[in-house]
Amino acid sequence: MPAKRDEARKGAGYGVRLVRGPFIKLDPHPEHTDNLPHFLRYAKDLRTQGARLAADFFSGAGGLSLGLEQAGYKVILGADHEPFANRTHAHHFGGMSVDWDLSDAEMVTKVAKLCRSAGVELIAGGPPCQPFSKAGQSMIRHQVESGLRDSRDARRDLWRSFLEVVQIVQPLAVVMENVPDMALDRNMFILRSIVGELEQRGYGVEERVVDAWRYGVPQVRQRLILVALRNNVKFHWPVESKRKVTVWNAIGDLPEVEGGWRPAGGADGWTDYAGPSSAFQREMRSQVPPEDACKVFDHITRPVREDDRLAFDGMTHATKYTDLDAAHQRYRGDIFDDKYKRLNENDLSRTITAHIAKDGYWYIHPRQSRTLTVRESARIQTFPDHFRFDGPPSAAFRQIGNAVPPQLGFVIGQAVLASLALADDAELPTHGTGRLLAEWFRSRSDSLTLPWLNAGSRWEVVAGELLLDRATKTAAQRLWPVLQMLARAIDRNADQSDLREGLLDIAKRFGRENRARTALTLAENPAVLNGSADEIKKATGLSDAVTDLAILTVPKVFAIALIDEGPDEPVLVTKGVLRVARRFQANAVDRKNKLTDGRMAIARMIGFGADARDAHLGLIELANSLCSPEKPQCYACPLTSHCAHDGVPSRTATAVAT
């Protein structure tokens, strides 16, 4: 915007007046204590009364804690490093809410022994998710490149601390929550490590990316939920809600306020309230004290610039930022196409994140020309109206955005209790499936349908994929021996001219001459395939699928993976493996969410550790030999006695049964 126009706007009152929000200072819960002996007596008294005790690590304000308590647990310990969130937790829950450094080994041992002495049955938590999320990774990369941050983020190690606590306490149940991106690393190292370690300690483990709205949360919010039950007990996922809660179902009863609204009375100030009109709203008001029935607290929001207000006035939920008049676009439209977002009252809210603490442009009220209030944001996260947040409004917004929706914690907690009561056996663990696949693959090393899965060089794998993928049996029988001889010649730096001409001649007969030329071009500098996935794709233009298969089949040659990153074993969802996973697990992973649910389903079949690589290759071979799209040969499959046989033609299933 030209300087003169900017100065004119400032003179016309386009700036936002500073309105300080009330600083809420919450008193600790009547049963809160900082004294360890008192804490242990408190826990003992609760156990005597039949309470089932839980601890919540990385607890934040207590969204997961609240949900677990609503389900029937008593959360007696919360741990978080954010002072405002810690005081919020201490206000709402008895026991202890501590700010202890869980990256310190001695502190991990201390808190674990405390949980064990207290008789904690469930350990819950969500290790800080910034290093896993795409937005967080982008920010961290910038900080590292700018010299503002150590390239090794210690917060990645907090998941190890969480597992160490579980190892010492050996609780009946473990609930872990995180962003879905935790499962999207190429090799899924952290998630596979967690599952593997828990299974080795005798836990039945289930993990899934869940849509929170399917359980009554009025927003689009995906979370990775992992549940582990001791003694290999199977966790049964909760039934999805038949009710879809919309934005207006959630906040339509809250009174109109203007941007910048602050009621008299500071932290004790309130807004007149007429009463709930939907089932969700009645749930949110159910624990409000009778004397506050006509009051709503924390219904405050940011001031709105006059030019923003004019922009909001002309927006519907379908309006994009670039649809606004140029005079109302203060940011680059090519970068901030969704900078302003009015919520659709008849649909779900977009995900409430911690960013709402900085600005509320993503969360414009569906009817009023302002951003959401603290109470509206809390409602959309399913925090009930009696739940207050310590600190200024910005801290409240941040606590709300970082929280696990209590409603999600509630349904997971209920499902944990129901699963423990049923005590069904989880049957074959992940590493068991992986072992069966790995042993079967090794037994077929000389008779593979895809012989390049047993290749000695990445070039051989790439050439096999280029020339033989989906090739006829005749073409494969003619081309593969020549490829093998050429690979040996390349390895010895021997003369290749005759082999090259012979390969081109055979490939031409089967219409694969261009693919052969690509493979031969790569043969001139096979070392280009020894880099990382990004380096290989940049240098060769190969697809993700081919690159990852080459890396999986022939691990790094000249580079050693960092310990933090785990082995260089990418999890593939190509080559038909999702079809096998769908049949084996009786799900729909081959039809939707392939990069989340699909990769998690594959990870659950290959396990983690010594057998994982061969198990993954075995799964690929299985998909391309016995577990074909039609007429699968279930009788010969190494997994048939553990398979759900979902989608297998009835005649084959009958043959298996007989």
C-alpha positions as CSV (number, residue, x, y, z in Angstrom):
1,M,0.0,0.0,0.0
2,P,1.4,3.4,-0.9
3,A,2.7,5.4,2.1
4,K,0.3,8.3,1.7
5,R,-2.7,5.9,1.7
6,D,-1.3,4.1,4.7
7,E,-0.9,7.4,6.5
8,A,-4.5,8.5,5.6
9,R,-5.8,5.2,6.9
10,K,-4.0,5.7,10.2
11,G,-5.5,9.2,10.5
12,A,-9.0,7.7,9.7
13,G,-8.8,5.4,12.7
14,Y,-7.8,2.1,11.0
15,G,-5.5,1.2,13.9
16,V,-6.7,-1.1,16.7
17,R,-7.0,0.5,20.1
18,L,-5.2,-1.4,22.8
19,V,-7.7,-3.2,25.1
20,R,-6.0,-5.2,27.8
21,G,-7.8,-8.4,28.7
22,P,-8.4,-9.5,32.3
23,F,-5.6,-11.5,33.9
24,I,-7.2,-14.5,35.5
25,K,-5.4,-15.9,38.5
26,L,-7.0,-19.3,39.4
27,D,-6.6,-20.7,42.9
28,P,-5.5,-24.3,43.2
29,H,-8.0,-27.1,43.5
30,P,-9.0,-27.8,47.2
31,E,-7.4,-31.2,46.9
32,H,-4.2,-29.9,45.2
33,T,-0.9,-30.4,47.0
34,D,2.8,-29.8,46.5
35,N,3.7,-32.2,49.3
36,L,4.7,-35.7,48.3
37,P,3.6,-37.5,51.4
38,H,0.2,-35.7,51.2
39,F,0.0,-36.7,47.6
40,L,0.5,-40.3,48.3
41,R,-2.1,-40.3,51.1
42,Y,-4.5,-38.6,48.7
43,A,-3.9,-41.3,46.1
44,K,-4.3,-44.1,48.8
45,D,-7.6,-42.6,50.0
46,L,-8.9,-42.5,46.4
47,R,-7.9,-46.1,45.8
48,T,-9.7,-47.1,49.0
49,Q,-12.8,-45.5,47.6
50,G,-12.5,-47.6,44.4
51,A,-11.1,-44.8,42.1
52,R,-9.0,-45.7,39.1
53,L,-6.1,-43.3,39.0
54,A,-4.5,-41.7,36.0
55,A,-1.5,-39.4,35.2
56,D,-1.4,-36.9,32.3
57,F,2.0,-35.9,31.0
58,F,2.4,-32.8,28.7
59,S,-1.1,-32.1,30.1
60,G,-1.5,-28.5,29.0
61,A,-4.6,-27.0,30.5
62,G,-6.1,-30.5,31.0
63,G,-8.3,-31.3,28.0
64,L,-7.4,-35.0,28.0
65,S,-7.4,-35.0,31.9
66,L,-11.0,-33.6,31.9
67,G,-12.1,-36.2,29.3
68,L,-10.6,-39.1,31.3
69,E,-12.3,-37.9,34.5
70,Q,-15.6,-37.6,32.7
71,A,-15.1,-41.2,31.6
72,G,-14.5,-42.5,35.1
73,Y,-10.8,-42.0,35.9
74,K,-9.4,-39.7,38.6
75,V,-6.4,-37.7,37.3
76,I,-4.1,-37.2,40.2
77,L,-1.0,-36.0,38.4
78,G,-0.5,-33.5,35.6
79,A,2.9,-32.4,34.2
80,D,3.5,-29.5,31.8
81,H,6.2,-26.9,31.3
82,E,3.9,-24.0,30.4
83,P,3.2,-21.9,33.6
84,F,-0.3,-20.7,32.8
85,A,-1.4,-24.2,31.6
86,N,0.1,-25.7,34.7
87,R,-1.9,-23.4,37.0
88,T,-5.1,-24.1,35.0
89,H,-4.6,-27.8,35.5
90,A,-3.9,-27.3,39.2
91,H,-7.2,-25.4,39.6
92,H,-9.3,-28.1,38.0
93,F,-7.7,-31.3,39.3
94,G,-6.7,-32.6,42.7
95,G,-3.3,-34.1,43.4
96,M,-0.3,-32.5,41.9
97,S,0.3,-30.4,38.8
98,V,4.1,-30.1,38.3
99,D,6.6,-28.4,36.1
100,W,9.3,-31.0,36.0
101,D,11.8,-31.4,33.2
102,L,11.0,-34.8,31.7
103,S,14.1,-34.6,29.4
104,D,16.1,-35.1,32.6
105,A,16.7,-38.9,33.3
106,E,16.7,-38.4,37.1
107,M,13.3,-36.6,36.9
108,V,11.9,-39.3,34.7
109,T,12.8,-41.9,37.3
110,K,11.4,-39.7,40.1
111,V,8.0,-39.1,38.4
112,A,7.7,-42.8,37.4
113,K,8.4,-44.1,40.9
114,L,5.9,-41.5,42.2
115,C,3.2,-42.8,39.8
116,R,4.0,-46.4,40.7
117,S,3.8,-45.7,44.5
118,A,0.5,-43.8,44.0
119,G,-1.0,-46.8,42.1
120,V,-1.6,-45.0,38.8
121,E,-3.4,-47.4,36.4
122,L,-3.4,-45.2,33.2
123,I,-0.7,-43.0,31.9
124,A,-1.7,-40.5,29.2
125,G,0.1,-37.8,27.4
126,G,1.0,-36.1,24.1
127,P,4.8,-35.4,23.7
128,P,5.2,-31.8,22.2
129,C,4.1,-32.0,18.6
130,Q,5.9,-29.1,17.0
131,P,8.8,-31.2,15.7
132,F,6.4,-33.6,14.0
133,S,3.9,-31.1,12.4
134,K,4.6,-29.6,8.9
135,A,4.3,-26.1,10.3
136,G,6.6,-26.8,13.2
137,Q,9.2,-28.5,11.0
138,S,9.2,-25.5,8.6
139,M,9.7,-23.0,11.5
140,I,12.4,-25.2,13.1
141,R,14.3,-25.5,9.8
142,H,14.3,-21.7,9.5
143,Q,15.6,-21.3,13.0
144,V,18.4,-23.8,12.5
145,E,19.5,-22.2,9.2
146,S,19.5,-18.8,11.0
147,G,21.7,-20.2,13.8
148,L,18.9,-19.6,16.4
149,R,18.4,-23.3,17.3
150,D,20.3,-26.5,17.7
151,S,19.6,-28.8,14.8
152,R,18.9,-31.6,17.2
153,D,15.6,-30.7,18.9
154,A,15.6,-32.2,22.4
155,R,11.8,-32.3,22.4
156,R,11.9,-35.2,20.0
157,D,13.4,-37.2,22.9
158,L,10.4,-36.6,25.2
159,W,8.6,-39.5,23.7
160,R,11.4,-41.7,25.0
161,S,10.9,-40.2,28.5
162,F,7.2,-41.1,28.2
163,L,8.1,-44.7,27.3
164,E,10.5,-44.9,30.2
165,V,7.8,-43.8,32.6
166,V,5.6,-46.6,31.2
167,Q,8.4,-49.1,31.5
168,I,8.8,-48.4,35.2
169,V,5.2,-48.0,36.1
170,Q,3.7,-50.8,34.0
171,P,0.2,-49.3,34.1
172,L,-2.8,-51.2,32.9
173,A,-3.4,-48.7,30.1
174,V,-1.4,-46.1,28.1
175,V,-3.0,-43.4,26.0
176,M,-0.8,-41.3,23.7
177,E,-2.1,-38.4,21.5
178,N,-0.3,-36.4,18.9
179,V,-0.6,-34.8,15.5
180,P,-1.0,-37.1,12.5
181,D,2.3,-35.9,11.0
182,M,4.0,-38.0,13.7
183,A,3.1,-41.0,11.5
184,L,4.1,-39.4,8.2
185,D,7.9,-39.6,8.4
186,R,9.2,-41.7,5.5
187,N,10.3,-44.5,7.8
188,M,7.7,-43.8,10.6
189,F,10.6,-44.3,13.0
190,I,9.1,-42.8,16.2
191,L,5.7,-44.4,15.9
192,R,7.1,-47.8,15.0
193,S,9.5,-47.6,17.8
194,I,6.8,-46.8,20.3
195,V,4.6,-49.6,19.1
196,G,7.5,-52.1,19.1
197,E,8.6,-51.2,22.6
198,L,5.2,-51.4,24.1
199,E,4.5,-54.8,22.4
200,Q,7.7,-56.2,23.7
201,R,6.5,-55.3,27.2
202,G,3.4,-57.3,26.7
203,Y,0.9,-54.5,25.7
204,G,-1.7,-54.9,23.0
205,V,-1.3,-51.8,20.9
206,E,-3.7,-50.0,18.6
207,E,-3.1,-46.7,16.8
208,R,-5.2,-44.7,14.5
209,V,-5.6,-41.2,13.0
210,V,-9.1,-40.2,14.2
211,D,-11.4,-37.4,13.0
212,A,-12.5,-35.7,16.2
213,W,-15.8,-34.6,14.7
214,R,-16.8,-38.2,14.4
215,Y,-16.9,-38.3,18.2
216,G,-18.9,-35.1,18.8
217,V,-16.2,-32.4,18.5
218,P,-17.6,-29.5,16.3
219,Q,-14.4,-29.0,14.2
220,V,-12.2,-30.6,11.6
221,R,-9.5,-32.0,13.8
222,Q,-7.4,-35.0,13.1
223,R,-5.3,-36.6,15.9
224,L,-3.1,-39.6,16.2
225,I,-4.3,-41.7,19.1
226,L,-2.3,-44.7,20.4
227,V,-3.8,-47.0,23.1
228,A,-1.9,-49.8,24.7
229,L,-3.4,-52.2,27.2
230,R,-1.3,-54.5,29.5
231,N,-1.3,-58.3,29.2
232,N,-1.9,-58.0,25.4
233,V,-5.5,-56.9,25.9
234,K,-7.1,-55.7,22.7
235,F,-8.4,-52.1,22.6
236,H,-11.8,-51.7,20.9
237,W,-12.2,-48.3,19.2
238,P,-15.3,-46.3,20.3
239,V,-18.3,-46.3,18.1
240,E,-18.6,-43.1,16.1
241,S,-21.2,-40.6,17.0
242,K,-24.3,-40.3,14.9
243,R,-24.6,-36.7,15.7
244,K,-22.5,-34.1,13.8
245,V,-22.2,-31.0,15.9
246,T,-22.0,-27.8,13.9
247,V,-20.5,-24.4,14.8
248,W,-24.0,-23.0,15.5
249,N,-24.9,-26.1,17.6
250,A,-21.8,-25.3,19.7
251,I,-21.9,-21.5,20.0
252,G,-25.3,-20.2,18.8
253,D,-26.6,-19.6,22.3
254,L,-23.7,-17.2,23.3
255,P,-24.7,-13.5,23.3
256,E,-23.6,-11.1,20.7
257,V,-20.6,-9.0,21.6
258,E,-18.5,-6.5,19.7
259,G,-14.8,-6.9,18.9
260,G,-12.7,-5.8,21.9
261,W,-15.6,-6.5,24.3
262,R,-14.6,-6.5,28.0
263,P,-17.2,-6.8,30.7
264,A,-16.9,-4.9,33.9
265,G,-15.3,-6.7,36.8
266,G,-12.1,-7.9,35.1
267,A,-11.5,-11.6,35.7
268,D,-14.8,-11.8,37.5
269,G,-16.7,-10.1,34.7
270,W,-19.4,-11.9,32.9
271,T,-22.0,-11.5,30.1
272,D,-25.7,-12.0,30.4
273,Y,-26.8,-15.4,29.3
274,A,-30.3,-16.5,28.2
275,G,-29.9,-20.2,28.2
276,P,-28.9,-23.2,26.0
277,S,-31.0,-24.4,23.0
278,S,-29.2,-27.5,21.7
279,A,-28.1,-30.7,23.3
280,F,-24.4,-29.8,23.0
281,Q,-25.0,-26.4,24.6
282,R,-26.9,-28.1,27.5
283,E,-23.9,-30.4,28.0
284,M,-21.6,-27.4,28.1
285,R,-23.7,-25.7,30.8
286,S,-24.4,-28.8,32.9
287,Q,-21.9,-28.1,35.6
288,V,-22.2,-24.4,35.8
289,P,-23.2,-23.5,39.4
290,P,-26.8,-22.4,39.9
291,E,-25.8,-18.9,40.9
292,D,-24.0,-18.5,37.5
293,A,-26.9,-19.9,35.4
294,C,-27.5,-16.5,33.8
295,K,-23.8,-15.7,33.3
296,V,-21.2,-16.7,30.7
297,F,-17.5,-16.0,31.6
298,D,-14.6,-15.4,29.2
299,H,-16.8,-14.2,26.4
300,I,-14.2,-11.7,25.3
301,T,-12.4,-11.2,22.0
302,R,-9.9,-9.0,20.3
303,P,-10.6,-5.5,18.9
304,V,-11.2,-5.3,15.2
305,R,-9.6,-2.8,12.9
306,E,-12.2,-0.7,11.0
307,D,-10.9,-1.9,7.6
308,D,-11.1,-5.5,8.8
309,R,-14.6,-5.0,10.0
310,L,-15.6,-3.7,6.6
311,A,-14.0,-6.8,5.0
312,F,-15.7,-9.1,7.4
313,D,-19.1,-7.5,6.7
314,G,-18.9,-8.6,3.1
315,M,-17.7,-12.1,3.7
316,T,-19.6,-15.5,3.7
317,H,-18.1,-18.8,4.7
318,A,-17.2,-19.3,1.0
319,T,-15.3,-16.1,0.6
320,K,-11.6,-16.4,0.0
321,Y,-9.1,-13.7,1.0
322,T,-8.4,-13.0,-2.7
323,D,-12.1,-12.4,-3.3
324,L,-12.0,-9.3,-1.1
325,D,-11.7,-5.8,-2.6
326,A,-8.0,-4.9,-3.1
327,A,-8.4,-2.1,-0.5
328,H,-9.1,-4.8,2.1
329,Q,-6.2,-7.0,1.3
330,R,-3.3,-6.1,3.6
331,Y,-1.4,-9.3,2.9
332,R,-0.1,-11.1,-0.3
333,G,-2.9,-13.1,-1.7
334,D,-0.7,-15.7,-3.4
335,I,0.6,-16.6,0.1
336,F,-2.4,-15.9,2.3
337,D,-5.3,-17.0,0.2
338,D,-7.1,-18.2,3.4
339,K,-5.9,-15.4,5.7
340,Y,-9.4,-14.5,6.6
341,K,-12.0,-17.3,7.1
342,R,-15.6,-16.8,8.3
343,L,-16.8,-20.0,9.8
344,N,-19.8,-21.8,8.4
345,E,-22.5,-22.0,11.1
346,N,-24.0,-25.1,9.5
347,D,-20.8,-27.0,9.3
348,L,-17.7,-27.8,11.3
349,S,-15.2,-25.2,12.4
350,R,-11.7,-25.4,11.0
351,T,-9.1,-26.7,13.4
352,I,-8.6,-24.6,16.5
353,T,-4.8,-24.3,16.9
354,A,-2.4,-22.4,19.2
355,H,-2.1,-19.8,16.4
356,I,-5.4,-18.3,17.5
357,A,-3.4,-16.8,20.4
358,K,-1.7,-14.5,17.8
359,D,-4.7,-13.6,15.6
360,G,-8.2,-14.8,15.0
361,Y,-8.5,-14.2,11.3
362,W,-9.0,-17.9,10.6
363,Y,-11.9,-17.9,13.0
364,I,-14.3,-15.1,12.1
365,H,-17.7,-15.5,13.8
366,P,-20.3,-16.9,11.4
367,R,-22.7,-13.9,11.9
368,Q,-20.8,-11.1,13.6
369,S,-17.9,-9.1,12.2
370,R,-15.3,-10.2,14.7
371,T,-13.1,-13.1,15.6
372,L,-14.1,-15.8,18.1
373,T,-14.1,-15.1,21.8
374,V,-12.2,-17.2,24.4
375,R,-15.5,-19.0,25.4
376,E,-16.5,-19.7,21.8
377,S,-13.1,-21.2,21.1
378,A,-13.3,-23.3,24.2
379,R,-16.8,-24.5,23.2
380,I,-15.5,-25.6,19.8
381,Q,-12.8,-27.5,21.6
382,T,-15.6,-29.0,23.9
383,F,-14.4,-27.3,27.1
384,P,-17.5,-26.8,29.2
385,D,-18.5,-23.4,30.4
386,H,-17.4,-23.9,34.0
387,F,-13.8,-24.5,32.8
388,R,-11.7,-21.3,33.2
389,F,-8.1,-20.6,32.0
390,D,-5.3,-19.0,34.0
391,G,-3.6,-15.9,32.6
392,P,-4.5,-13.2,30.0
393,P,-6.7,-13.9,27.0
394,S,-3.7,-14.7,24.8
395,A,-2.6,-17.4,27.2
396,A,-6.2,-18.8,27.3
397,F,-6.3,-18.9,23.5
398,R,-3.0,-20.7,23.4
399,Q,-4.1,-23.3,26.0
400,I,-7.3,-23.9,24.2
401,G,-5.5,-24.4,20.8
402,N,-3.0,-26.8,22.2
403,A,-5.5,-28.9,24.1
404,V,-6.9,-32.3,23.4
405,P,-10.7,-31.9,23.1
406,P,-12.2,-33.2,26.3
407,Q,-14.9,-34.9,24.4
408,L,-12.3,-36.9,22.5
409,G,-10.6,-37.8,25.8
410,F,-13.9,-38.9,27.2
411,V,-14.8,-41.4,24.4
412,I,-11.3,-42.8,24.4
413,G,-11.3,-43.1,28.2
414,Q,-14.7,-44.9,28.1
415,A,-13.4,-47.3,25.4
416,V,-10.3,-48.1,27.5
417,L,-12.4,-49.0,30.5
418,A,-14.8,-51.1,28.4
419,S,-11.8,-52.9,26.7
420,L,-10.2,-53.7,30.0
421,A,-13.5,-55.1,31.2
422,L,-13.8,-57.4,28.1
423,A,-10.1,-58.4,28.3
424,D,-10.1,-59.8,24.7
425,D,-6.7,-61.0,23.6
426,A,-5.0,-58.9,21.0
427,E,-3.7,-62.0,19.4
428,L,-0.7,-61.7,17.0
429,P,1.4,-58.6,17.8
430,T,3.0,-56.4,15.1
431,H,6.5,-58.0,15.5
432,G,4.8,-61.5,15.1
433,T,3.3,-60.6,11.8
434,G,6.6,-59.1,10.7
435,R,8.5,-62.2,11.7
436,L,6.1,-64.5,9.7
437,L,6.5,-62.3,6.6
438,A,10.3,-62.0,6.9
439,E,10.8,-65.8,7.3
440,W,8.5,-66.4,4.3
441,F,10.4,-63.9,2.2
442,R,13.8,-65.3,3.0
443,S,12.5,-68.8,2.1
444,R,11.6,-67.6,-1.4
445,S,14.9,-65.8,-2.1
446,D,15.6,-67.9,-5.2
447,S,12.0,-67.9,-6.6
448,L,10.7,-64.4,-6.2
449,T,8.0,-63.1,-8.4
450,L,9.8,-59.7,-8.2
451,P,13.4,-60.9,-8.3
452,W,14.8,-57.4,-7.9
453,L,13.6,-57.4,-4.3
454,N,16.7,-59.5,-3.7
455,A,19.0,-57.2,-5.7
456,G,22.5,-56.3,-4.7
457,S,22.5,-52.7,-6.0
458,R,20.0,-49.9,-6.2
459,W,20.6,-49.7,-10.0
460,E,19.4,-53.3,-10.3
461,V,16.2,-52.4,-8.3
462,V,15.5,-49.3,-10.4
463,A,16.2,-51.1,-13.7
464,G,13.9,-54.0,-12.6
465,E,11.1,-51.5,-11.8
466,L,11.5,-49.6,-15.1
467,L,11.7,-52.6,-17.3
468,L,9.8,-55.4,-15.6
469,D,7.1,-53.8,-13.6
470,R,3.8,-55.2,-15.0
471,A,5.7,-56.9,-17.7
472,T,4.5,-60.2,-19.2
473,K,6.1,-63.4,-17.9
474,T,7.8,-63.9,-21.2
475,A,9.3,-60.4,-21.1
476,A,10.5,-60.9,-17.6
477,Q,12.2,-64.2,-18.4
478,R,14.1,-62.6,-21.3
479,L,15.0,-59.3,-19.7
480,W,15.9,-60.2,-16.1
481,P,19.0,-62.4,-16.8
482,V,20.4,-59.7,-19.0
483,L,19.8,-57.1,-16.3
484,Q,21.6,-59.3,-13.8
485,M,24.6,-59.7,-16.1
486,L,24.7,-56.0,-16.7
487,A,24.5,-55.2,-13.0
488,R,27.6,-57.5,-12.4
489,A,29.4,-55.9,-15.2
490,I,28.7,-52.4,-13.8
491,D,29.9,-53.6,-10.4
492,R,33.2,-54.9,-11.9
493,N,33.6,-51.8,-14.2
494,A,33.8,-54.3,-17.0
495,D,32.9,-53.8,-20.7
496,Q,29.1,-53.4,-21.1
497,S,28.7,-52.7,-24.8
498,D,27.3,-56.1,-25.8
499,L,25.1,-56.3,-22.8
500,R,23.7,-52.8,-23.4
501,E,22.9,-53.6,-27.1
502,G,21.4,-56.9,-26.2
503,L,19.2,-55.3,-23.5
504,L,18.0,-52.6,-25.9
505,D,17.2,-55.2,-28.6
506,I,15.1,-57.4,-26.2
507,A,13.4,-54.3,-24.7
508,K,12.5,-53.1,-28.1
509,R,10.6,-56.3,-28.9
510,F,8.4,-55.8,-25.9
511,G,7.8,-52.1,-26.4
512,R,10.1,-51.0,-23.5
513,E,13.0,-49.5,-25.4
514,N,12.6,-46.0,-23.8
515,R,12.6,-47.5,-20.3
516,A,15.7,-49.4,-21.2
517,R,17.4,-46.3,-22.4
518,T,16.6,-44.6,-19.0
519,A,18.0,-47.5,-17.1
520,L,21.2,-47.5,-19.2
521,T,21.6,-43.8,-18.7
522,L,21.5,-44.4,-14.9
523,A,24.0,-47.2,-15.4
524,E,26.6,-44.7,-16.6
525,N,26.7,-43.2,-13.1
526,P,25.1,-45.6,-10.7
527,A,26.6,-43.8,-7.7
528,V,23.9,-41.2,-8.1
529,L,21.5,-43.7,-6.6
530,N,23.5,-43.9,-3.4
531,G,22.2,-40.7,-1.9
532,S,19.1,-39.8,0.1
533,A,15.6,-40.0,-1.4
534,D,15.6,-36.2,-2.1
535,E,19.0,-36.4,-3.7
536,I,18.1,-39.3,-5.9
537,K,14.8,-37.8,-7.1
538,K,16.5,-34.4,-7.8
539,A,19.3,-36.0,-9.8
540,T,17.3,-38.6,-11.7
541,G,13.7,-37.6,-11.8
542,L,12.6,-41.0,-10.6
543,S,9.2,-41.3,-8.8
544,D,8.8,-41.5,-5.1
545,A,7.7,-45.1,-5.4
546,V,10.7,-46.3,-7.4
547,T,13.2,-44.3,-5.2
548,D,11.8,-45.6,-2.0
549,L,11.7,-49.2,-3.2
550,A,15.4,-48.9,-4.1
551,I,16.3,-47.5,-0.7
552,L,14.3,-50.1,1.1
553,T,15.8,-53.0,-0.9
554,V,19.4,-51.7,-0.7
555,P,19.9,-49.5,2.4
556,K,22.3,-46.6,2.5
557,V,25.7,-47.4,1.1
558,F,28.0,-44.5,2.0
559,A,25.9,-42.7,4.6
560,I,24.9,-43.8,8.1
561,A,21.5,-42.7,9.3
562,L,21.4,-40.6,12.4
563,I,20.4,-42.5,15.5
564,D,17.5,-40.1,16.0
565,E,16.1,-40.9,12.6
566,G,16.3,-44.6,12.8
567,P,17.1,-47.0,9.9
568,D,16.6,-45.8,6.4
569,E,13.5,-48.1,5.7
570,P,10.7,-46.0,4.1
571,V,7.2,-47.4,4.6
572,L,5.7,-47.9,1.1
573,V,2.1,-48.0,0.2
574,T,2.6,-49.0,-3.4
575,K,3.1,-52.3,-5.2
576,G,-0.3,-53.7,-4.0
577,V,0.6,-53.8,-0.3
578,L,-2.5,-51.8,0.7
579,R,-4.7,-54.5,-0.8
580,V,-3.0,-57.1,1.5
581,A,-3.4,-54.8,4.5
582,R,-7.1,-54.3,3.8
583,R,-7.7,-58.0,3.5
584,F,-5.6,-58.9,6.5
585,Q,-7.0,-56.2,8.8
586,A,-10.5,-55.9,7.3
587,N,-10.5,-52.1,6.7
588,A,-10.6,-49.7,3.8
589,V,-7.0,-48.4,3.8
590,D,-6.6,-49.1,0.1
591,R,-9.4,-46.7,-0.7
592,K,-8.8,-43.6,1.5
593,N,-6.2,-41.9,3.6
594,K,-3.4,-43.9,2.0
595,L,-0.6,-41.7,3.4
596,T,-1.9,-41.8,7.0
597,D,-4.1,-44.8,7.7
598,G,-2.5,-46.7,4.9
599,R,1.1,-46.3,6.0
600,M,0.1,-47.0,9.6
601,A,-1.6,-50.3,8.4
602,I,1.6,-51.3,6.6
603,A,3.7,-50.4,9.6
604,R,1.5,-52.7,11.8
605,M,2.2,-55.6,9.4
606,I,6.0,-55.2,9.2
607,G,6.9,-54.3,12.7
608,F,10.1,-52.6,13.7
609,G,13.6,-54.1,14.3
610,A,15.7,-56.9,12.8
611,D,12.9,-58.4,10.7
612,A,11.2,-55.2,9.5
613,R,13.0,-54.8,6.2
614,D,12.6,-58.3,5.1
615,A,9.0,-58.3,6.3
616,H,8.3,-55.2,4.2
617,L,9.9,-56.8,1.1
618,G,7.9,-60.0,1.9
619,L,4.7,-58.0,2.0
620,I,5.5,-56.6,-1.5
621,E,6.3,-60.0,-2.8
622,L,3.1,-61.4,-1.2
623,A,1.0,-58.7,-2.9
624,N,2.5,-59.6,-6.3
625,S,2.3,-63.3,-6.0
626,L,-0.2,-65.0,-3.7
627,C,-2.5,-62.1,-2.7
628,S,-3.5,-61.1,-6.2
629,P,-6.6,-58.9,-6.9
630,E,-8.5,-61.9,-8.1
631,K,-8.3,-65.5,-7.0
632,P,-5.8,-65.0,-4.1
633,Q,-4.0,-68.2,-3.1
634,C,-4.8,-67.9,0.6
635,Y,-3.9,-71.6,1.3
636,A,-0.2,-70.8,0.6
637,C,-0.1,-67.4,2.5
638,P,2.1,-67.3,5.6
639,L,-0.5,-65.0,7.3
640,T,-3.7,-67.0,6.4
641,S,-4.4,-68.3,10.0
642,H,-4.3,-64.7,11.3
643,C,-6.1,-63.0,8.3
644,A,-9.6,-61.5,8.3
645,H,-9.8,-62.5,4.6
646,D,-11.8,-59.3,4.0
647,G,-12.7,-58.9,0.3
648,V,-11.5,-62.4,-0.6
649,P,-13.9,-64.1,-3.0
650,S,-16.2,-66.5,-1.2
651,R,-15.0,-69.6,-3.1
652,T,-11.4,-68.9,-1.9
653,A,-12.5,-68.3,1.6
654,T,-14.4,-71.6,1.6
655,A,-11.3,-73.4,0.3
656,V,-9.3,-71.9,3.1
657,A,-11.9,-73.0,5.7
658,T,-11.8,-76.6,4.4
